[in-house]
Amino acid sequence: MATSCRKRTYKEENRNFLPEWEEDFEIIDKDGNPICLICQKRLANYKASNLKRHYEKVMTSLHRGIHCTLN
């Protein structure tokens, strides 16, 4: 018996901004998009692991004295 393995779409995951991300990752919600307060970049989605990874890269860059040009 074959079952279809359809991938979930982003909208089906129902990801929302969590207020604690403002303090944890320096991220705010602006017009439905996550925005980094440090480098002012719009991030792709509300996924905690992606926000944490971005925050860690930004902070590492800042501590090394490198201007933040992360994508």
C-alpha positions as CSV (number, residue, x, y, z in Angstrom):
1,M,0.0,0.0,0.0
2,A,1.5,3.3,-1.1
3,T,1.1,6.4,1.0
4,S,1.7,9.9,-0.2
5,C,4.5,11.7,1.6
6,R,3.6,15.3,1.0
7,K,5.9,18.0,2.5
8,R,4.4,20.5,4.9
9,T,4.3,24.0,3.8
10,Y,5.4,26.9,6.0
11,K,1.8,28.1,6.4
12,E,0.7,24.7,7.7
13,E,3.3,24.8,10.5
14,N,1.5,27.8,12.1
15,R,4.7,29.4,13.4
16,N,4.2,32.6,15.4
17,F,6.4,35.2,17.1
18,L,7.2,34.5,20.7
19,P,7.7,37.5,23.0
20,E,10.7,35.9,24.7
21,W,12.7,36.0,21.4
22,E,13.0,39.8,21.9
23,E,15.3,39.2,24.9
24,D,16.8,35.8,23.9
25,F,17.8,36.6,20.3
26,E,17.3,40.4,19.9
27,I,14.5,39.7,17.3
28,I,11.3,41.7,16.9
29,D,8.1,41.2,14.9
30,K,7.5,43.8,12.3
31,D,4.6,43.4,9.8
32,G,4.6,39.6,10.2
33,N,8.4,39.2,9.7
34,P,11.2,38.6,12.2
35,I,13.7,41.5,12.2
36,C,17.1,41.4,13.8
37,L,17.6,44.4,16.1
38,I,21.4,44.2,15.8
39,C,21.9,44.1,12.0
40,Q,18.3,45.2,10.9
41,K,17.9,42.3,8.6
42,R,14.6,40.5,7.9
43,L,14.9,36.8,8.6
44,A,13.2,34.1,6.7
45,N,10.8,32.7,9.3
46,Y,9.8,32.1,12.9
47,K,11.8,29.1,13.7
48,A,13.7,29.2,17.0
49,S,16.7,27.3,15.7
50,N,17.2,29.6,12.8
51,L,16.8,32.7,14.9
52,K,19.3,31.3,17.5
53,R,21.8,30.5,14.7
54,H,21.5,34.0,13.3
55,Y,21.9,35.6,16.7
56,E,25.0,33.5,17.5
57,K,26.6,34.4,14.1
58,V,25.9,38.1,14.6
59,M,27.3,38.1,18.1
60,T,30.4,36.1,17.1
61,S,31.0,38.6,14.3
62,L,30.6,41.6,16.6
63,H,33.0,40.2,19.2
64,R,35.6,39.7,16.5
65,G,35.1,43.3,15.3
66,I,33.6,42.2,11.9
67,H,30.8,44.3,10.5
68,C,27.6,42.3,10.3
69,T,26.9,41.3,6.7
70,L,25.1,38.1,7.3
71,N,22.3,36.8,5.0
